[in-house]
Amino acid sequence: MDPPEAACSSLELRAAAARELLLAALEDLSQEQLKRFRHKLRDAPQDGRSIPWGRLERADAVDLATQLTHFYGPEPALDVARKTLKRADVRDVAARLKEQRLQRLGPSSSALLSVSEYRKKYREHVLRQHAKVKERNARSVKINKRFTKLLIAPESAALEREALGPAAEPEPERARRSDTHTFNRLFGRDEDGQRPLTVVLQGPAGIGKTMAAKKILYDWAAGKLYHGQVDFAFFMPCRELLERPGTCSLADLILAQCPDRGAPVRQMLAVSERLLFILDGADELPGLDEAAPCTDPFEAAGGARVLGGLLSKVLLPQARLLVTTRTAAPGRLQGRLCSPQCAEVRGFSDKDKKKYFYKFFQDEWRAERAYRFVKENETLFSLCFVPFVCWIVCTVLRQQLELGQDLSRTSKTTTSVYLLFIASLLSSAPAAAGPRIQGELRKLCRLAREGVLAHRAQFTEKDLERLQLHGSKVQMLFLIKKELPGVLQAEVTYQFTDHSFQEFFAALSYLLEDEGAPGAPAVRVGELLRGDPELRCHLALTTRFLFGLLSLERMRDIEHHFGCVVSERVKQDVLKWVQDQGQGCPRVAPKGAKESDALQDSEESEEQEEEDGEEEEANFPLELLYCLYETQETAFVRHALRGLPELALERWRFSRMDMTVLSYCVRCCPAGQALRLVSCTLPPVQKKKKKSLMKRLQSSLSSSSDPPATTKKPQASSLRPLCEAMTDKQCGLTSLTLSRCRLPDSVCHDLSTALREAPALTELCLLHNGLSQGGLRVLSQGLVWPRCRVQTLRLLQPDLQEGVQYLASVLQHSPSLTTLDLSGCQLSGPMVTHLCAVLQHPGCRLQTLSLTCVELSEQSLGELQAVRTARPGLTITHAALDNHPEPPKEFDMAF
């Protein structure tokens, strides 16, 4: 029998024995004694609660035993009965019950405590159990020392940004540092006075979600969180529970976290609105159809059913849930969550990164040197917003500093940092042990791959023995041992020190050629890339690592450190998979009237698409771009992107790292590439630190003697990295569409600069962005620049009349503009008159003007018809224009 099944069976046997003892004791009472027992039971409530008198008044011995067992639980009911018998002066029966209990069940683990008394005992137990956490090197440290505050942004931050308008740049999405106040706000009341019962903490792998969840549990036990709202909080590691063999009830899981078996579980569950369950790693849960959710907290069921019942609120609907999940997974969870409130864990702020470095090194000179090096490496510095990556970077840099090595060896992608970390561990082993450790690492990679594909993170001793890893060096380095309590003996399992290590080694396994099976890895890579789309989120990080390992430099490192030849066919197979992603997805760039219709259809279907949960799939290209970014190999990325002629991202809230990845891929894109951003939120601009009062005074005094500055340098926008990428000589981006992205003027400055130098950009579409008059003016300066290559401009701006003079300037002076699409714009009569005059200007090279879906007066139609007559080479598209009569000869004189 499996340990959990045996544990459940043992509990059932003890409960049955307790019920027998209770009934036998009550049946020994006379009617008078039974009457006194009922009255004393009513007058001595437990935890302020007692069995209603209506259920006790006429109850016989059998009824009383049933009520006591149901209300208090089998074993606690024995203690209640014994104490009540003593108060009813039936001491002989009470003594006999105590003796029989000792014989049948053994000594009581603790005297019966009320819920209020047990709450104190449980808090003390949680404080002891969670006071320390294990570092990745298996060293235990105090949680208050280990925990570094992260940025957490509530779901409402995006709505607040929209309310501020396009020109306003708030603090980073109003993200708050994860202190006690922020944690308390997670379950705070909304504007309607309602508290959420489910809060989702989402973020990428290694961002610190689990550590934040454990800190919340610890702070609750310390009395700092949810005071007067939560009596008991339980930490539920989803991955471990899903892999746990056999069945177990929610009550059993609660009891397993208590300091003893005498916990008043039934009383706890009876007041479920005062319970908090922390479900860590809910993205590991299977799909909705795989297991019907559990509805009874005392029903023995599999982990998926119990967790599914909690998530869907069919089990303890009033209990509070704190759910952690990876960023890509909430779309999969939405169908089973009940009115969740989401918050995003954004990792370290720049200030917290510096604090982490100084806390890690504990040597000011080394900390300053390491931090300065990472700060100067912009990409590596941005990666350090993930605490686990920050830890790996610090570990690698510490070893390099100790050995006097050049810090520039540290690379700038997550994959290269992980590989360098593993190489640093290998380098500490004796040279004679190298071949043996290399062989063990290849076997460890196979174990990791088996686990990732089977959705397993726990491994048994048999798994390690099968691969000859038990007691090996790599087991000590990368696997941690866990002992789960069983009935007869502890159950021993192993897991990677961090799940991201398992995903890294799984990716690495595809590049390590098995002995006697040349070419096999290239075949197996399809398991990862062409597997079930439902697992795409689960395999996302493994796929990223695989791409990162494919660069020539990384492949050379693998061959050096692992002593094997990497098959080039793996890289070709991956490249073919990327190009296959573009099949059936031709470029859908707007064309004339079709664009207006497409926009209208898009608006009508946008809400429905969100309801259908297609947002994750629609933005799969961004995950693919992350994979390509990991390679840091321009030729490979350019070749891969040829299979994706258009990159379309919709309704995506960009982080600074997202923009870095997109910009890199745009810099590498081949000729003919198109980029379309629709309803996307740009990342907030990092505000410069305010100078101290003394520096401001010194600056004002020095500037008073200097000549006045000519012009103030415009502030960099969050789109600047993308704009700079567009100007790269190798960039082949041909078309750029920004639709409903609420562009502030700072973006217009950077975009205008890019238009002057972009070597391939011939089409620019700006649709529904609420551009200001100043923004239009700045853009026009870029469009009329002599080296600007834009031939097609599509502009959908409701209040275009404010910037018509800038548009006229573009038409008169642009060196390359031949197509202007104003479909869907509102053009007044004077605007059309002015536009017609410009169209006949000698410097105007326009060949096509599209006015589809533009409401025009008879006079405006006549003026446009006159322009067509005067310029036969100019095509003007409008539904009513073809049927409009030719204007009289003298009509031309109006211009």
N, C-alpha and C positions, 0 to 999 in steps of 0.2 A: 504493500500500500504506500502511495506517495505521502510524504510528510504532511502536506496541508490536509489531505483527506483523512489521515490518521488523527491529526489535531482536531478536525471537526468531529470525527467519530468519538474521540475522547471527551470532548465538550458535551456531546449529546448524552453519553453514558453518565457523566457527572450530573447533568441536569435531571436525568430520569431518577437517579439515586436521591437527589435532593428533594424531588417531588414526593417520592415514596416516604422519606423520613418525615417530611412536613405533614403529610396526610395521616401517618400513623400517630404522630404526636397529638394532633387535633382530635382524632377519633378516641383517644384515651380520656378526653375531658368529659365531665358530666355536663348536663344542660345548664346548670348554674355557673359552672366554670367557663363554659363556652360563651355564656351571656356576658360575664365579666371581661373575658378576652376581647369580645367585639367592642365593648365600650372603651377599654383601654387602648385598643388599636385605633379607634377614632380620635381619642384625645392626645395621641402622641404622633403628630405628623412628622414625616421625614422630609427635610429640605423645604419646609413650608407647605408640603403637599401631603394629602392623605387620601385613602380610598373613600369615595363618597359614601355617606352613611346609608343612603338608599340601597347600596349594594351589600351592606353589612348587616342591616337591621334584622333580617329574617334568614341570613345565610347559615347553613349547616356546616359541618366539618369539611365536606367535599367542596362546597361553594367557597368557603374561606380559603382553602388551600389553592383553589383555582385563581381567586382574586389576588392573593398574595404573590403567587408565582408570576402572574401576568403583569402585576404592577411594579414589582421589585426585581424580578428575575429569580431563577430557581435557588441559587446559593445565597444571594443577599436576603431572600425571603426567610431562610432559616434563621438568620441573625435577628431579623425583625420579629419573628415569632418567639424566639427564645427570650429576647428582652421584654416583649409584651407579656409573656407567661409569668415572668418574674414580677412585673408590675401588677398582674392579676392575682398574685400570691399563689401561683401553682408552681412552686419552686421544684418539686420533685420531677414533674414532667419536663421543666426547663433543663434540669441537670441531666436527665436521661437523654434528652435531645442532643445536648452538647456532647455527651459521651458517645452516642451512636454516630453522630456526625464525624467525630474524630476517628472512629473505627472504619467508617465507610469511605470518607473523603479525605482523611488526613487532616493535619492542622490547618486552620483557616489562614490564608495568605495575609489577611489583614482583617481587623475588625471592621464591621460595616460602617461605611462613611456615607453621609448624605452627599448629594450632588455638589452643594456649596462647599462642603469640606473636601471632597475629592478634587474639586477644581483647583484648590490650592496645592494639593499633592501632585496633581498632574502638571501644573505649571512648573513646579520645582523639578519634576522629572524631565520636562522638555528643556529647561535651562541647562540641566546637567548633560543631557544627551547631545544638545546642539551648540554647546558653548565653544566647541572646536570643530573645525572642518579640515579635511585633508587637502594639502597642496598637491599639485600634479606630481611632485616628486615624493609623494606619500608622507610628507612631513605634516604633522598636525599643528595648526596654529589657531589662535582664538579668532572667532568669527568677527568680532568687532575690529580686530587688527587686519584681518584678511579682506573684509568688505570695503570696497572703494565706491563712493557714490557715483551713480550713473545718471544720465539724462533720461527722463521719462516724459513723454508727450501724450496728453490725453487725446482721445478721438476727436473731441470738439475743437482741437486746435486748427484743423483745416477749415472748419466753418468760421472760426474767428478771423482767419486770414482773409476769407472771401468778404467778410463784412468790412474789413479795413480798406478794401479797394485795391486796384492794381498798383498804385504808386507807393502804397505803404509797405514797408518791409519790417515786420515785427521781429522780436527776439526769436531765436531758433524755434519756431512753431510753438512758442510759449512752453517749451520743455522745462521741466523742473528737476532739480537734483533729487535723487532718491533718498531723502531723509524721512524722519518720522512723520513730518507734516504731509509730505507727498504721499506716503503710504496710507495715511489716514484718509486722504482725499479720494483714494481709489473707490471707496465705498461711500463717498459723500453724497448728499442729496442733490438732485438735479434742480433745474429751475421750477419744476412742478412739485418739488418737495419729496420726490420719490427716491429711494435708495436702490441701486442696482443689486440684484442677487447674483449676477455672474459678471466677473471682470476678467478680461483676457489681456494678458501681458504678452506681446508679440515682439519678435526681434530675430536677427540672423543667428546662426550657430556661433557659440562662444561669446555672445554679447553679455552674458551674466544673468540670464533669466533665472536659472536654478539658484544661483547664489542670492539673488534678490528675494526669491521665494523663501529660502531658508532664513534670510535675515528678517523677513516679515513674521515668520513663525517664532523666531527667537525674541523679537521685539514685543510680540503679543504676550509671550510667556513672562517677559520682564515687566508687563503692565504698561507699555508705552503705546500700544495700538488697540483700537476698537474697544476702549474701556466702556464697560456697561452694555456692550452690544454682542460680544462673542464670549461664550463660556468655555468652549473647547475648540481647538484648531488641530487639524490632522494633515500631515504631509503624505501625499500619495504619489510615489514615483511611477508614472504610467508604464514606462518600459518594463520595469521589474514585475509589476503586477500582471502585465499581459503575457510575460514569459513564465510566470509561476505555474507549475503543473497542478493539475487537479482543480477543485472548486473550493470556494470560500465565500462566506457572506460578508456584507459590509460590517455587520456587528463584529465578526471575527477580526476583520482588518483593524477596526477601532481598538478592539481588545489587545491586539498585538502591539499597539503603540503605547499602551498604558503600562505603568510600573508594576502592576500585579494583576492577577485574575479576578480580583474582587471589585473591579470597576463597575459602577452602576450604569451599564450600557443602556439598558431599557429606559431609565430615567433621562439619560442624555438624549437619546433619540426621540423621546416624547416631546422635547422642546427643541425641535430641529432648527427653528429660526435663530437659535443662539449657537449654531455650529458653523464652523468654517472649514471647508475642505480645499486643500491646495493640491491641484492636479498638475503635476510637473511633466511636461512633454506630451501634451494631449495630441500633438500631430502624429504620434505613433499609433493612435487608435485606428482600427480597421474601418472600412466603409459602413454606411448606414445599414446595408442589407445583410451584413455578415452575421450579426448577432442581435436578437431582440433585446432591448434594454430590460434590466432587472427592475422589479417594482416593489419588492419586499426586502427590507434591510436584514432580515434574518434568513433569507433564502440563499442556500449554497449555490453559487454560480461561478462561471469563469470570469476572469478579470475584465474582459471586454464588455460583458453584460453589466457588471457592477458599475464600471466607470461610465458606460453608456447611459445607464439609468440616472446617475448623478448629473451628467452633462445635459440630458434632455429634460431634467426636472420631473421625471415620472417617479423618481426615487427621492424622497425628502425634498419636496418642491420649495419649501421655505428656507432651506439651508443656503448659506453663502458659498459661492465657488470662486476661487482664484485660479485661473487656468493659464499656464505658460505654453507657448507654441512658437515654432519658427515662423518667420514673416510670410513665407509662401503658403502656409497652411490654413490661415483663417477662412479662406474661401471654401475649403473642404469642410470646415467645422460649422459654418453658419447654419447648415440645414439641421443640425442637431442641438444647437444652443438656443436657449430661451432668452430673448431680449438682452444680449450681451452688451456690456460697456467695454470698449477696447482702449488700450493704451499701448504706446510703442516704446520699447526700451531701445534707446539710441546710443548706449555705451558711454564712453568717456568724452567729456568736453576737452578742449585743448588744455584748459587749466588742470583738469583731473589727470590727464596724461602725464603732465610734469610731476604732479604729486605722486603718481604711481611709480615713476622712475626713481624718485628720491626715497620712497618707501622700500622699493625693491633692493636698491644697491646699498643703502644705509652708509654710504661713503660719499661725501659731498663731491669730491673731485671726480670720481668715476661716474657718479650720477649725472653731473653736469656735462661731462665729456660725451657720454652715451646719448643724453637727451639732445645736446646740440647737434650731434651727427644725425639723429633721426629727424630732428626738426628741419634740417637743411635738405633732407630727402623727402620732398613733398608727398610723393605717393606712399612711401613707407610710413610717414607720419599720419597720413589719413587712415591707413590700415589699422593703426594702433587704437582706433576708437573701440575696437573689439577687445575686451580685457584678456581673453585667452591668447590672442595674437600678440598683444602687448607683453604678456608674460613670456611667450616664446622668444620675442625679439630681445627682451631684457636678458633672458637666459643665454642666448647666443652671444650677445654683446659682452656679457660678463666673462664668458670663457675667452673671447677674443682679447679682451683687455688683460686678463690674467696671463695669457700666453704671448702678449705683445703683438698680436696679429693686426693686420690692416682692417679697420672697420668697414671699409668700402666693399669687402666681400659680401656683406649683408645685402640681399637683393630686395626687390620692391613689390613682389606679389606674395599673396598668402601661400601659394604652393612652394615658391622658392624659400620662403622663411621656414616652412615646415621641413623641407628637405635639408636645409642647412642645419636645423635643430637636430635632426636624426644623425646627420653626418658628424656633428659635434659630439654626440654621445658615442658614436662608433670610434671616433678618433681617440677616446680616452681608454679604449681596450688595448691590451698587449697585441703587438703585431702578429705574434704566433697564433693568436685566437681569431684573427681576421676571417679566414675562410669558413671556420665553423659558425661564427656569428652571422656571416653573410647568408649561409644556408638556413640558419634559424629564422632570419628576417624574411626570406622568401616563403618559408612555411607560415610565418605569422601573417604575411600578406594574404596567403590563401585562406587562412582562418577568418581574417577580416572580410574578405570577399564573400565567403560562404554566409557569414552573419548578415552582411548588408543586403544581399539578394534575398535571404530568408527572413529579413526583418527581425534579426536576433542580435541582442547585445550581451546576453549572458551565455557563458560557455562552461561546460562541465569539465571535470578532471579527465573524463574519457575523451573529450574533444582534444585536449592538450596531449594526452598520451598517444592518440591516433596520429598526430602530426609530430610526435617526439619533441614536444615543447615543454613538457612538465619538468620544472626545475631548471630550465634553460636561462641563459643570460637575458634574452629578450623578454622572457616572462617577467623577470624582476624589474626590467626597465619600463615596460609598456602595459602590463596587466596588473590589476589589483585583485586581491582575493577577498571574497565576501562570504560570510557564514550566516546562513539563514537557520533559525531555530527549528528543529524537528522534534518528533516525539521520542524517537530512540537515539538519534544522533543528529548533529548539525549537518545541513546540506551545504556543500562547498561549491561556489560558482566563481567564475572569473569574468572580468570585463576590462575593456581598455580604460586607461587612466582618464581619457576624455573621449567622448563619442566621435569627435572630429578626427582623432587619431585613427580610429577604426575606419572611417570614411577615406582618410588619406591612404592608409595601407591597402584598402580595397582597390582604390584607383591604381596604386602602384603595381598591384598584382597583374594587371593587364599588360604591363610593359616588361614583366619578367618572364623570360621564356622557360617553360618547364623542360626538364631533361628528357630527351627522346621524343619530344613532341614539337618539332619546329613548325612555326606558323600557327600553333594553336591559339595563342593569345589574340591574334587578329580575328579569329572566328568567335571567340568568347566575348569580345567587346560588344557584340550585338546584344548580349544579355542585358547590358547596362543601358545602351543607347536606344535600343528598339523594343524595350520591354513595355509593360502595361502603362498607358498614359496616367492611370491613377497613381502610379508609384513615382511619377516625375518629381513631385515635391520631395518625396522620401530620398530620392537618389540625386537630388540637385547638387549637393556639396561634393559628393563623390565624382559626379560628372565634371564639375569645375576643376577638381584636383587632376583628373585625367587629362584635361586640356592643358593645364599648367605644366604637366610632366612631359608634354610632347615637343617643347621647344628644343632646338639643337643643344643649347647649353645645358638644360636639365637632363636630356638624354645622355649626354657625356658624363654628367655627375653620377647618374644612376649606374652607368657601366663601371665607373671608377669605384664607387662605394659598395656596390653589390656584386661586383666581379662577374658580370654576365653581359651578353650582347642583347641590345634592345631591338626588337623587330620593327623595321620601318613600315611594315604592312599595317601595324596598328594605327599609325598616323594617317595612312591613306584611307583606312576604313572610317576613321573619325571624320576626315575631310569629306568623304562621300556622304556621310550621314548629315553633315551640316548642309551640304548642297541640296540634299533631298528635302530639307525642310522648306525650301523655296518652291518646290513643285506644286502646281495648282494654286499658287499665290502670286499671280502676276501683279505688276505695279498698277495701282489704281489712282494715279495722279489725276487731279481734276482737269476736265476738258470742257471749257466753255459752259454751255447751258447745263451739261450733265452735272457739273460741280454743284450748282445751286440745288438741283434736284437731290443730289446725293447728300448734301448738307441737311436738307429738310428731312429726308428719310432718316438720316443719322440722329437728328434731334428726337424724332418720334420713337425711334427704337432704342435709344440710349437707356432709358429707364427700364425697359423690358430686358435688355441684355444684362443689366446689373442684377435683376431679379433672377435671371437664369444662371447666374454665377459664372459668366463667361469672361469676367475681367482677368482672371488668372491666366486663362489660355490666350486671351488677346495680347497679353504682355509677355508671353513666352519669349519673344525676341530679345527682351532685356536680359533674361537669364542666359540666353544664348550669347549675347554680347559679353556678359561677365565671363563666360567660358573662354571666348576668344581673347579677352583682355588678359586672362591668366597666362596665355602662351607668350605674350610679349614678343611675338615674331611677326613682323610686318608682312612678309611675303605669304605666310600661311593665312593670316587674317584676310588679306586682300583676295587671295584665291578662294577662301571659304565664302566671302561675302558676294562673290559672283553668282552664287546660287540664290541670293536673297536680294533681288533688284530693288525692293522697297522695304525699309525698316519703319514699321508703323507702331507707335506706342500710344495707347489711349487711356485716359483717366488714371494717370500714374502720378503719385507724389514723389518727385525726385529728391533723393538725398544728394549730398555733395559727392559721395562715392559713386552714386549712379551716374552723375554728370561726368565724373572723371572717366568712367568706363565708356560711356557713350562717346565722349570726345576722342578717346583713343581710337575707337573703331572707325569714327568718321575720318580721322587723320589717315587711316589705312584703307579707306574704302576705294573700290575700283571705279573706273569711269562709268558713268551712267547710273550711279547709285542715287536713290531718293530717300529722304528722311521726312517722316510725317509725325508730328506731335499734336495730338488732339485732346483737348480738355485736361491738359497736364498742369500740375502745380510745380513751379520751379523751386529749387532749394533756396532757403533764406540766405541773404548776404551776411557774411561775417562782419560785424561792426568793429571798427577799430577802437582800441582801448582809449579811453579819455586820458589826456595828459594830466599830470599832477598840477596842482595850483601853482607851484613854483615854476614848473616848465612853461605853463601858459603865460605867466607873468614875464618870464624871460623872453618868450617868443614874441609877445606883444611889444616889449621894449625894443627888441632888435629890429622888428618889422617897422617900427615908427621911424627909424633912421634910414631904412632901405627904401628904394623906389617901390611903388605899388606894383603888385603882381599883375600881369596882363590878364590871364584867364585862369579860372579854377579848373583843375583836372577833374574830369567826370569820374564819379565813383564806379568801380568795377561792378558789373552785374553778375548774377549767378549763371548767366549764359556765356560769360566770357571764355571759359575753357573750350566750349563748343565752337565759338566764333573764331578763336585762335586756331583750332584744328582745321577749320574750313580754309584757312589761308596757307596751309602747308602745301608745298609744291607737288607732293605726291597725292594729295587729296583729290579724289575723283567725284565728289558729291556734285550732282547736277541739279537736283531739285530739293528745295527746303520748304516745308509747309508747317506753319504754326497756326493752329486753330483753337480758339477759346482758351488761350494760355495766359490771358490778362497780363500783357507785357508792360512793365513800367518803363519810364523814359531811359533808365540806366541800361536796359537791354537794347533799346534803340541805338544808343551810342556805340555799343560793342558790335551790333549787327551792321551798322553803317560802316564801321571800320573794316569789318570782314568783307563787305561787298566791294570794297576798293581793291582787295588783293586776292580774293578767292579765285583760284585758277580755272575751275570747271563749272561754277554755279551759273546756270543759265535760266533757272526758273525759281521765283520767289512767290510764295502764297501766304498772305497774312489775312486771316479770316476771323472775324468776331473777337478781336483782341482788345478792343476799347482803347486804341491808341490816342494819345493826347495830341493836341496841335503841335506841341513842341517835339513830340516823338516823330510825327510825320515830317517835320522840318529837318530833323537830324537824319532820318532815313533817306530823304530826297538828296541830301548832300553826298551820301554814298552812291546812290543810283546814278548821279550825273558825273561821277568821277571818271576820268578818261580811261582807266583800266578796268572799269566795271564791265562784266560780261553778261549781266542779266538781260535776257531777251524777252522773257515773259514775266509779267507782274500781275498777280491776281490779288485784288484788294476788296475785301468785304467789310466796309466800315460804315455803320449806320449814320454817324454824324460827319460824313466826309466833307460837307460843305465848309467846315472850319479850316480844312487843310487843302482846299482845291487849288490855292495859289502855288503850293509846293508840288502838287501833282502836275500842274501846268509847267512848272520849271523842269520837271523830269522829262516831260514830253518834248520840250524844246531843246534840251541840252544833252539828253542821254545818248551816249555813243552807240548803244547796242539794242535798246528797247524796241521790239517790233510788235509785241502783243500785249494789250492791256485788257484785263478782264475785270469789269466792275459789276458783274452779275449780282443781283440782290441788294445793291446799294440804293439809297434814297437820293435822287438827284433833283434839285429844284430847277425851275425854269432858268433863272440867271446862271446857275452852274452849267447847265447844258449850253447856254449861249456862249459862256466863257470857254468851255471845252471845245466847242466848234471853232472858235476863233484860233485856239492854239493848234488844233488839228491842221489848219491851213498855213501854219507858220513854216517858213522855209527850212528850219532846223528840225522839224518833226519827222522822224523816220518810221513812225508807226504804220504797220501793215494790217493789223487786226484789232478791232475794238468790239468787245462782247458786252452787251447791255441786257442780257437775258434776265427776265423777271424784274426789270426796272420800270416803274410806272412813269410814263412820259405824257406830257400834254400834246395837243395838236400842234401848237407852235414849235415845241421841241422836236417833234417828229419831222416837221417841215425843215427845221434848221439842219438836222442830221441828214435829211435827204439831199439837201443842197450841198453838204460836204461830200457825200458820195458822188454827186455829179461833178463837183470840182476836182475830186481826187479819185479817179477810177481805180487806182491801185490799192485803195484802202477798203477793207471789208468791215462793215459795221453790222453786227448781228443783233436783231431785235425782232420779235414775232410780228409786231404791227408795222414794222418799217417796210417790209417787202410789199405790203398791200397799200402803202400810202402813195398818193399821186405825186408826180414830179412837180417841184416848185416852179413858179414862173421864172423867166430869165432874170428879172430885176431883183429876185430874192437874194441873189449872191451879194448884192451891194450892202446887205446888212452887216457883213463882216468887214 
